[in-house]
Amino acid sequence: MQSIGAFEAKTHFSQILDDVQSGQDYIVTKRGKPVAKIIPLADKAPNRQETVKELFAIGRNARKPYSVRDLLADIRAGRP
């Protein structure tokens, strides 16, 4: 993963998109602090079935029961 400043990212955005499309990840920094991550969408996008399985696994390890209602609430809230 490569770190790049916001100004440089803006200046070379087209090249960065080409790199990302080829599998490169970037951390964008502002004044030396990380503020964003640019990753390939196709490779890193979560699979809905995998996400549901992960949520149920989290629920099994939770202190309280995790129901379908809880799962739907998490999905609506955008929680991974």
Steps between C-alpha positions, in 0.01 A plus 500: 500500500636836397451831680437815297428861595164655411652758264701237316194272486298781344774580252553139390150361555472340157826308551391399850175357360700299246722367781198415715338320209818291481472406868700774678356644825561859610471683830432870441646731761428860586772683689665165565194334654310220323150609394389258227572168339469434127457131420387302196123470518460174314760317709409637841120537483333284764295204387148513646498130595840528668384810687188321629711203613741736678215680675354172625846392618530826692155435645599152615790650690297785646387509861134526400312304232528637146173471309399554140350830615843603632657393169254707297556802724876468449456474122275807491750691712778408255704308753731239347 
